[in-house]
Amino acid sequence: MAVESLYKLRFFEILNFIAKLVLGLKEAFYSLFFEKRFFSVTFLENLRKIVWGSLPIATLTVGSSAIVYSIHAAPAFGERGLSVYLGGMVALALIREGVPVMGSLAVISQYCSGVTAQIGSMKVTDQLDAMKIAKVLPHSYFLLPMILAGLIGFPIIILICIVFGLVVNFFTTNLLINISYNLYTSSIFNTIELKDLFLAIIKASIFGFFVTLISYNCGVQAKGGSKEVGSATRLSVVINFAGVIILDYIITVLWL
């Protein structure tokens, strides 16, 4: 009976989390479309944090993966006389799957964890309640700008990381098997189609919407003190990591 009660408690906690998430999202978009309230300064600040603040860790992650791709693939392709296909295969792997997922996970580690900690600290110190008294809804001031910044910022950082990853992969491959620039780039242009870039952009936008929404709601539902804020931050990162991987699979299956 104790185990059954625990499962019921967890189930109701999940339902409560989802209900508050949906209500917060509804309030945020209500303030935008009906009250015509949009805090552009908060939007630009979050966009700066996503793109500029997360760019170093995102490019480092993608660049390291591009080097690993070269180490494993370049010698094998070169030995079999398949160098003409190398650039296209690496670009396809990076654009469709590698960069959208790895870049998003990097942004989650850098940006989303900080957002949850910030909102959670404001919640446990009653700052969010003080904003309501001042007739400023936290959902419209924080959540809506964060979501829009995620929808725009994630594709920007993913596109930058795609270019960076391909450049790093070319130089590494050139050192390993002395592949020419023309051969590498022609392989990319012969393999990659616009729909592949659209897939990366769509994935990035959906990831940006999802992770900012989850990060905010994990913070706003924190209770207690600093320990609970830390737990909320950890929960935010775990849910976002799992959500990105699951969403990536679903989008890929539906797209292809």
C-alpha positions as CSV (number, residue, x, y, z in Angstrom):
1,M,0.0,0.0,0.0
2,A,2.8,2.4,0.8
3,V,4.4,1.8,-2.7
4,E,1.0,2.3,-4.3
5,S,0.5,5.6,-2.4
6,L,3.9,6.7,-3.5
7,Y,3.1,6.1,-7.2
8,K,-0.2,7.9,-6.8
9,L,1.6,10.9,-5.3
10,R,4.2,11.0,-8.1
11,F,1.4,10.7,-10.6
12,F,-0.4,13.7,-9.2
13,E,2.8,15.6,-9.0
14,I,3.4,15.1,-12.7
15,L,-0.2,16.1,-13.5
16,N,0.2,19.2,-11.3
17,F,3.4,20.1,-13.1
18,I,1.8,19.7,-16.5
19,A,-1.3,21.7,-15.5
20,K,0.8,24.6,-14.2
21,L,2.9,24.5,-17.3
22,V,-0.1,24.8,-19.6
23,L,-1.7,27.5,-17.5
24,G,1.5,29.5,-17.5
25,L,1.8,29.2,-21.2
26,K,-1.8,30.3,-21.7
27,E,-1.3,33.4,-19.5
28,A,1.9,34.3,-21.3
29,F,0.3,34.3,-24.8
30,Y,-2.9,35.9,-23.4
31,S,-0.8,38.9,-22.3
32,L,0.8,39.1,-25.7
33,F,-2.3,38.8,-28.0
34,F,-5.0,40.4,-25.8
35,E,-3.2,42.7,-23.5
36,K,-0.5,43.6,-26.1
37,R,2.3,43.4,-23.5
38,F,5.7,42.4,-24.5
39,F,9.0,43.1,-22.6
40,S,11.5,43.5,-25.4
41,V,14.4,44.2,-23.0
42,T,13.9,40.8,-21.4
43,F,13.6,39.1,-24.8
44,L,16.9,40.7,-26.0
45,E,18.7,39.7,-22.8
46,N,17.6,36.1,-23.1
47,L,18.5,36.1,-26.8
48,R,22.0,37.4,-25.9
49,K,22.4,34.7,-23.2
50,I,21.3,31.9,-25.6
51,V,23.4,32.9,-28.6
52,W,26.4,34.8,-27.2
53,G,26.6,33.2,-23.7
54,S,26.2,29.6,-25.0
55,L,28.2,29.9,-28.2
56,P,31.6,28.9,-26.7
57,I,30.4,25.7,-25.1
58,A,28.3,24.8,-28.1
59,T,31.1,25.3,-30.6
60,L,33.5,23.4,-28.4
61,T,31.1,20.5,-28.2
62,V,30.4,20.4,-31.9
63,G,34.0,21.0,-32.8
64,S,35.2,18.1,-30.7
65,S,32.6,15.8,-32.2
66,A,33.6,16.9,-35.7
67,I,37.2,16.0,-34.9
68,V,36.1,12.6,-33.7
69,Y,34.2,12.1,-36.9
70,S,37.3,12.8,-38.9
71,I,39.5,10.5,-36.8
72,H,37.1,7.5,-37.3
73,A,35.8,8.2,-40.8
74,A,38.6,9.9,-42.8
75,P,41.2,7.0,-42.8
76,A,38.5,4.4,-43.6
77,F,37.1,6.5,-46.5
78,G,40.6,7.3,-47.8
79,E,41.8,3.6,-47.7
80,R,38.7,2.6,-49.7
81,G,38.9,5.4,-52.3
82,L,35.7,7.0,-51.0
83,S,37.1,10.4,-50.2
84,V,34.7,11.9,-52.7
85,Y,31.8,11.0,-50.4
86,L,33.4,12.0,-47.1
87,G,32.3,15.7,-46.9
88,G,28.7,14.9,-47.8
89,M,28.4,12.1,-45.3
90,V,29.9,14.1,-42.4
91,A,27.7,17.1,-43.3
92,L,24.6,15.0,-43.4
93,A,25.3,13.5,-40.0
94,L,26.1,16.9,-38.5
95,I,23.2,18.8,-40.0
96,R,20.5,16.2,-39.5
97,E,21.3,14.9,-36.1
98,G,24.7,15.8,-34.5
99,V,24.6,19.6,-34.3
100,P,20.9,20.1,-33.4
101,V,21.2,17.6,-30.5
102,M,24.7,18.4,-29.3
103,G,24.2,22.2,-29.6
104,S,20.9,22.1,-27.8
105,L,22.4,20.0,-24.9
106,A,25.2,22.5,-24.6
107,V,22.7,25.4,-24.4
108,I,20.8,23.5,-21.8
109,S,23.9,23.1,-19.7
110,Q,24.9,26.8,-20.0
111,Y,21.6,28.7,-20.2
112,C,18.7,26.7,-19.0
113,S,20.2,25.6,-15.8
114,G,20.9,29.2,-15.0
115,V,17.4,30.2,-15.8
116,T,15.9,27.6,-13.5
117,A,18.2,28.6,-10.7
118,Q,17.3,32.3,-11.2
119,I,13.5,31.8,-11.4
120,G,13.6,29.3,-8.5
121,S,15.6,31.8,-6.3
122,M,13.0,34.5,-7.1
123,K,10.2,32.1,-6.2
124,V,11.5,31.0,-2.8
125,T,12.3,34.6,-1.9
126,D,8.8,35.8,-2.9
127,Q,10.0,38.1,-5.6
128,L,7.6,36.6,-8.1
129,D,4.7,37.3,-5.7
130,A,6.0,40.9,-5.4
131,M,5.8,41.3,-9.2
132,K,2.2,40.2,-9.1
133,I,1.4,42.8,-6.5
134,A,3.0,45.4,-8.9
135,K,0.6,44.0,-11.6
136,V,3.5,42.5,-13.6
137,L,2.8,38.9,-14.4
138,P,6.0,36.7,-14.2
139,H,4.7,34.6,-17.1
140,S,4.5,37.6,-19.4
141,Y,7.7,39.2,-18.1
142,F,9.9,36.0,-18.0
143,L,8.3,33.1,-19.8
144,L,7.1,34.7,-23.0
145,P,10.4,36.5,-23.8
146,M,12.3,33.3,-22.9
147,I,10.2,31.2,-25.3
148,L,10.5,33.6,-28.2
149,A,14.2,33.9,-27.5
150,G,14.5,30.1,-27.6
151,L,12.5,29.9,-30.9
152,I,14.9,32.4,-32.5
153,G,18.2,31.9,-30.6
154,F,18.4,28.1,-31.0
155,P,18.3,28.1,-34.8
156,I,20.9,30.9,-34.9
157,I,23.4,29.0,-32.7
158,I,22.7,25.7,-34.5
159,L,23.5,27.3,-37.9
160,I,26.7,28.8,-36.5
161,C,27.7,25.4,-35.1
162,I,27.0,23.7,-38.4
163,V,29.4,25.9,-40.2
164,F,32.0,25.7,-37.4
165,G,31.7,21.9,-37.3
166,L,32.2,21.5,-41.0
167,V,35.2,23.8,-41.0
168,V,36.8,21.9,-38.1
169,N,36.1,18.6,-39.8
170,F,37.6,19.8,-43.1
171,F,40.9,20.9,-41.5
172,T,41.1,17.7,-39.4
173,T,40.4,15.5,-42.4
174,N,42.9,17.5,-44.5
175,L,45.6,16.7,-42.0
176,L,44.7,13.0,-41.9
177,I,44.2,12.2,-45.6
178,N,45.2,15.4,-47.4
179,I,41.7,15.9,-48.9
180,S,41.3,19.0,-51.1
181,Y,39.0,21.9,-50.4
182,N,37.2,21.5,-53.7
183,L,36.6,17.8,-53.3
184,Y,35.3,18.3,-49.8
185,T,32.9,21.1,-50.5
186,S,31.7,19.6,-53.8
187,S,30.8,16.4,-51.8
188,I,28.8,18.6,-49.4
189,F,26.9,20.4,-52.1
190,N,26.1,17.2,-54.0
191,T,24.7,15.5,-50.9
192,I,23.0,18.2,-48.8
193,E,19.6,19.5,-49.8
194,L,17.6,22.5,-48.5
195,K,15.3,20.1,-46.6
196,D,18.2,19.0,-44.5
197,L,18.9,22.5,-43.3
198,F,15.1,23.1,-42.8
199,L,15.1,19.9,-40.6
200,A,17.9,21.3,-38.5
201,I,16.2,24.7,-38.1
202,I,12.8,23.1,-37.2
203,K,14.5,20.8,-34.7
204,A,16.3,23.8,-33.1
205,S,13.2,25.9,-32.8
206,I,11.2,23.0,-31.2
207,F,14.0,22.3,-28.9
208,G,14.2,26.0,-28.0
209,F,10.5,26.2,-27.2
210,F,10.5,23.0,-25.1
211,V,13.6,23.6,-23.0
212,T,12.8,27.2,-22.2
213,L,9.3,26.3,-21.2
214,I,10.5,23.4,-19.0
215,S,13.3,25.5,-17.4
216,Y,11.0,28.3,-16.4
217,N,8.3,26.0,-15.0
218,C,10.8,23.9,-13.0
219,G,12.0,27.2,-11.4
220,V,8.6,28.7,-10.8
221,Q,7.4,25.5,-9.0
222,A,10.4,25.4,-6.6
223,K,9.4,25.5,-2.9
224,G,11.5,25.8,0.2
225,G,15.0,27.1,0.1
226,S,18.3,26.8,-1.7
227,K,18.3,23.0,-1.5
228,E,15.0,22.9,-3.3
229,V,16.2,25.4,-5.9
230,G,19.2,23.0,-6.6
231,S,16.8,20.1,-6.9
232,A,14.6,22.1,-9.4
233,T,17.7,23.0,-11.4
234,R,18.8,19.3,-11.6
235,L,15.3,18.2,-12.5
236,S,15.2,20.9,-15.3
237,V,18.4,19.6,-16.8
238,V,17.3,16.0,-16.7
239,I,13.9,16.6,-18.2
240,N,15.4,18.8,-20.9
241,F,18.1,16.3,-21.8
242,A,15.6,13.5,-22.1
243,G,13.1,15.7,-23.9
244,V,15.6,16.8,-26.6
245,I,16.5,13.2,-27.3
246,I,12.9,12.0,-27.5
247,L,11.8,15.0,-29.6
248,D,14.8,14.4,-31.9
249,Y,13.6,10.9,-32.6
250,I,10.0,11.8,-33.1
251,I,10.8,14.7,-35.5
252,T,13.2,12.6,-37.5
253,V,10.7,9.8,-37.9
254,L,7.9,12.2,-38.9
255,W,10.2,14.2,-41.3
256,L,11.9,11.3,-43.0
